[in-house]
Structure formats: structure tokens, C-alpha cells
């Protein structure tokens, strides 16, 4: 199998896993496609951010910024199937309601959404909605693409630096292993490139993402891995 075909299969797997977009099926799908797909998380961010920017632009022709921002946010939720919001709710429930490693994992494995999860999703969506609405209109399209790409690069870097905590095998496990070297570099670079479309002052946003990513890594390690 050629290198180009291998990478195209990995990119397709990333799109299939993180969006509801129809992509060509493959009769010879392999688990390695999903494992390699982590390098293309930020590329999916480019795609989702591009849709968000386009919907925001269309909405801004008709509505005020707050409504255009909300419609853009709704478009991303439909495109991704609220995949990330569901994961965020699990994290909020698990770390908000669990006091031990086993209890945190038990809560996160539960498909039901608790008070911490519901509150976390409402707060997160509200902040995203109003943050975009508060930006100067000229910066919004680039900020949407950059935000979606950079956040996915941060999540990919966490997968590279932390061990997979569950012993059981689930569909996401192949993506959470063996992300290093050139593939990790590809994820980080493609996550940072859209920031070049923004003013240099937006570099503070990168710092904020680094701090948030570091805080998550510390919490995840201390609660889930240090006592494993």
C-alpha cells in the first residue's frame, strides 16, 4: 500500500469518527486506519471550523452577531453529532462526582448525564457562543478555523503524553496509542498553522490553550494514572 493511500485512509477514518459527513466506504478497512487517524484531528478541525465560518458568514448577512454565532455553533453540533460535547459532559460528571479513580471511571462509563455534565455543557456552549459573538467580525472566520484546529491539536498531544487508562478495549482505544514522532508533529503543526491568519495578539490564545492542556494533563494523571 502506498504512503499516500495509507494517509488518505487515515484521514478518512478521522472524518468518519469525528463527523457525520458521508465518506466513501472501504471493504478492506483496517484497525491501523483508526490508529493513524489521530494525526489528522486538527485537519478535521479545519473542516468543522470552515463549516462554522461559512455558516456564520451567511448568518451575519441576515442577523446580528449573537444570532449568527448561535447558528454557527448549531451547525458544528450537527456536523459532529455533539461528539465532543458528549465527552465533555462525561468528564464533568466523572471528575465532579467521583472521589476515587474507580468511581470516576465508573461515572464516565455511564451513558446518563448528571448535574455536573449538564452544567458543564451549558457553560461551555454559552461561553463559545458569546465569545464568538464578542469578536470583531473581521476576525471571526479565521478564529473559528483556528480554534477548532488548535483545540484538536491539544487533545492529540494529550493522547501522546498520557497512557490509555482502561484495560478493556473499546472502539476509541486504537487512536489513543502510538501517536509520536512525525505523526504527532503533523498534528501540532496543522493545529497551529491557522493561527497565522490572526493578529499576533491572538498568540495569547495559544498560551491559554497550553495552560488548559497542562492543567488537564495534571488532573488526569493524578486522578487516573498515578494510582494505577
C-alpha positions in Angstrom: 0.0 0.0 0.0 1.5 3.4 -1.0 2.2 6.0 1.6 -0.3 8.4 0.0 -3.1 5.8 0.1 -2.2 4.9 3.7 -2.5 8.5 4.8 -5.7 9.1 2.8 -7.3 6.1 4.6 -6.2 7.6 8.0 -7.7 11.0 7.1 -10.9 9.3 6.0 -11.0 7.4 9.3 -10.7 10.7 11.2 -13.5 12.3 9.3 -15.7 9.2 9.8 -15.1 9.1 13.5 -15.5 12.8 14.3 -18.2 13.9 11.9 -21.4 12.8 10.3 -20.2 13.6 6.8 -20.7 10.7 4.4 -17.4 9.4 3.1 -16.6 6.5 0.7 -16.8 3.1 2.4 -14.0 0.6 2.2 -14.2 -3.1 2.1 -10.6 -3.5 3.3 -10.8 -1.3 6.4 -8.1 -2.0 8.9 -7.7 -1.1 12.6 -4.5 0.7 11.7 -6.5 3.3 9.8 -8.1 4.4 13.1 -4.8 4.3 14.9 -3.1 6.6 12.3 -6.1 8.9 12.2 -5.1 10.8 15.4 -2.6 12.8 13.3 -5.5 14.2 11.3 -7.6 15.5 14.3 -6.6 19.2 13.5 -7.4 18.6 9.8 -10.9 17.6 10.9 -10.9 20.9 12.9 -10.1 22.8 9.7 -13.1 21.2 8.1 -15.5 21.8 11.0 -14.2 25.3 11.6 -14.6 26.0 7.9 -18.2 25.0 8.0 -18.7 27.1 11.2 -17.1 30.1 9.5 -19.3 29.7 6.3 -22.5 29.4 8.3 -21.5 32.4 10.5 -20.8 34.5 7.4 -24.2 33.6 5.9 -25.9 34.3 9.1 -24.2 37.6 9.6 -25.7 38.8 6.3 -29.1 38.5 7.9 -28.9 38.5 11.7 -26.9 40.3 14.4 -23.7 38.8 15.7 -25.2 36.9 18.6 -27.7 35.0 16.4 -25.1 34.4 13.7 -22.8 33.0 16.3 -25.5 30.7 17.7 -26.5 29.4 14.2 -22.8 28.7 13.5 -22.5 26.8 16.8 -25.6 24.8 16.0 -24.1 23.8 12.6 -21.0 22.4 14.3 -23.1 20.4 16.7 -25.0 18.9 13.8 -21.8 18.2 11.8 -20.1 16.4 14.7 -23.1 14.8 16.3 -22.2 16.7 19.5 -19.4 14.2 19.9 -17.1 16.5 21.8 -19.9 17.9 24.0 -20.8 14.4 25.0 -17.2 13.7 26.0 -17.0 17.0 27.9 -20.2 16.0 29.8 -18.6 12.7 30.8 -15.5 14.4 32.1 -17.5 16.9 34.1 -19.7 14.2 35.6 -16.7 11.9 36.3 -14.4 14.4 37.9 -17.2 16.4 39.5 -18.9 13.4 41.1 -16.2 10.9 41.6 -13.7 10.9 44.5 -11.7 7.9 43.6 -10.1 6.6 40.3 -12.6 3.7 40.0 -15.6 5.9 40.7 -14.5 8.5 38.2 -14.2 5.8 35.5 -17.5 4.2 36.5 -19.3 7.5 36.2 -17.7 8.4 32.9 -18.6 5.0 31.5 -22.3 5.6 32.4 -24.3 6.9 29.4 -26.5 9.0 31.6 -25.8 12.7 32.1 -25.7 14.0 35.6 -25.8 17.5 37.1 -22.1 18.3 36.6 -22.3 17.1 33.0 -25.4 19.2 32.2 -24.0 22.3 33.9 -20.6 21.8 32.2 -22.2 21.6 28.7 -24.4 24.6 29.3 -21.4 26.7 30.5 -19.2 25.6 27.7 -21.7 26.2 24.9 -22.7 29.5 26.4 -19.0 30.7 26.6 -18.4 29.5 23.0 -21.5 31.2 21.7 -20.9 34.6 23.4 -17.1 34.6 22.8 -17.6 34.3 19.0 -20.3 37.0 19.1 -18.0 39.3 21.0 -15.2 39.1 18.4 -14.7 41.7 15.7 -16.5 40.5 12.6 -13.3 40.6 10.5 -11.6 38.0 12.8 -14.5 35.5 13.3 -13.9 33.2 10.3 -10.2 32.8 10.9 -10.8 32.5 14.7 -13.3 29.7 14.1 -11.0 27.6 12.0 -8.0 28.3 14.3 -10.0 27.4 17.4 -11.3 24.1 16.0 -7.8 23.1 14.7 -5.8 24.2 17.8 -8.2 22.5 20.3 -7.9 19.2 18.4 -4.1 19.5 18.3 -4.1 19.9 22.1 -6.3 16.8 22.5 -3.9 14.9 20.2 -0.9 16.0 22.3 -2.7 14.7 25.5 -3.1 11.3 23.8 0.6 11.2 23.1 1.7 12.1 26.6 -0.8 10.0 28.7 -1.4 6.3 28.8 -4.7 4.8 28.0 -6.3 4.2 31.3 -8.9 1.5 30.6 -7.8 -2.1 30.4 -10.8 -3.1 28.3 -10.7 -2.5 24.5 -13.2 -0.1 23.0 -13.5 1.5 19.6 -11.5 4.6 20.6 -8.5 2.8 22.0 -6.6 2.4 18.8 -6.5 6.2 18.3 -5.1 6.7 21.8 -1.9 4.7 21.2 1.4 5.2 19.4 1.0 8.9 18.5 4.5 10.2 18.4 7.3 11.4 16.1 6.3 12.7 12.7 2.6 12.0 13.2 2.5 14.0 16.4 4.4 16.7 14.6 1.9 16.8 11.8 -0.9 17.1 14.3 0.8 20.0 16.1 1.8 21.9 13.0 -1.6 21.6 11.3 -3.2 22.7 14.6 -1.0 25.8 14.8 -1.0 26.9 11.2 -4.4 28.6 11.2 -3.2 30.9 14.0 -1.1 32.6 11.3 -4.3 34.1 9.9 -4.9 36.0 13.1 -3.1 39.1 14.6 0.0 38.4 16.7 -2.0 39.4 19.8 -4.0 36.2 19.3 -0.9 34.4 20.5 -2.4 34.8 24.0 -5.0 32.3 22.9 -2.3 29.7 22.3 -0.9 30.3 25.7 -4.4 29.8 27.2 -4.7 26.5 25.4 -1.3 25.4 26.6 -2.2 26.2 30.2 -5.6 24.4 29.9 -4.0 21.4 28.3 -1.3 21.3 31.1 -4.0 21.5 33.8 -5.9 18.7 32.2 -2.8 16.5 31.9 -2.0 17.1 35.6 -5.5 16.3 36.8 -5.9 13.2 34.6 -2.5 11.9 35.7 -3.0 12.5 39.4 -6.6 11.0 39.5 -6.4 8.3 36.9 -2.8 7.3 36.3 -0.7 8.0 39.4 -2.6 5.3 41.4 -3.0 2.9 38.5 
